[in-house]
Amino acid sequence: MHGRRGDLIITGGENVWPEPVERALRRHPGVADVMVRAAPDPEWGHAVVAVVVPADASSPPTLEDLRGAVKEVLPAYCAPRRLELVAAIPRTALGKPRRQGVDGAPKP
């Protein structure tokens, strides 16, 4: 197991833990901070979403760039299908990412 059971993302029948995906994304030079969460998806059940604070807001990384970075070290199904650019990652009092999402919606 790679984290809290409630954080597990099931996409297309595959299990994706957010933490390994976040580690892969942090290696990208265009990423200052990142959180990975699930979002409902009609085709896949849930989609992997990368919530990213860009290192340079005027030149943020693209979804394709980030998908490529993840696919270098993890299976393709772990690569994010959506990208949300934010100014800061919401965190709990303990400093852990608040995976409900930046919009406050409950996680799936």
N, C-alpha and C positions, 0 to 999 in steps of 0.2 A: 504494500500500500504506500502511496506517495503523498498523503495528506488526509484531510478530513473527508469522510465518506460523502458528506453533503456537497463537497466541491467537485466530485466526479462528474465529468461530462460524458454522456452517452450519445454519440453521433454516428448515425448509420450503422448501429449495432456494435460499434467499437468503443472501448473505454479510453478516455483521455483524462489524465490528471493534469491540472493547470500548472503545477510547479515546474515540471520538466520543460513545458512549452515556454513558460516565463524565462527560465534559464537560457533557452535557445534564443529567445528574442532579445534578451539583455546583451547578448554578444554583438548585436547589430549596432553599428556606430551611430545610426540615426535615432536610437531609442535611449532616452534618459531614464524612464521608468515605465513599468508595464504591469498589467494585471490581465489575467485570462479568466473568462467566465463563459457561461452558456447563455444562449438566447434561443427561444423557440424557433423552429424551422420546419416548414411544411413538408419538405423533402427528406431531411435527415433526422427529424425528431428534435434534435438540438444542434445548434451550430457553435463552433468554437469562435469566440470573439476576443480579439486583442484590443484592450483599452490601453492606449499608448500616450505617454508624454514625450513629444518629440524633442531630441537634443537641440534642434534648430526649428523653431516654429515656422520660419519662412520657407523651409525646405523639408517637410516631414517625409518619413519613409512611406512608400506605397504598400498596399496590401500584397502585391506581387513580390516585392522585395522581402517582406516579412515572411510570406509563405515559403519563399526559397530558402531563407535562413533556417526555418524550422525543418524543412525537408532534408537539409544537409545532415542533421543529427537525429531526427525522429521519423517515424513512418508518416507518409503523406496525409493520412487521416487526422493527424495531430495539428496540421497547419491551420491557422485561422481562416475562416471563410468570410469574416467581417472585421473591419477596422474602425475603431472609434478613437479620434484624436481628442485629448483633453489637456487642460492646464495642470492638473494634479490628480493623483490616484486617491480616491477616498479610502481612509484607513480606520480601523477600530482603535480603541484606546490602547491596545497592546501593539499597535503598529502593523497589524496584518491587513492585507487588502480587504476592503468591504466588497465582496463579490456580488452583492445585490445589483450592482451597476451604478453608474453615475447618475442615472435618472431616479434612483431610489426604488425602482421596481423590485419586487421580490425575485430571488433567483428561482429558476424553474425547478 
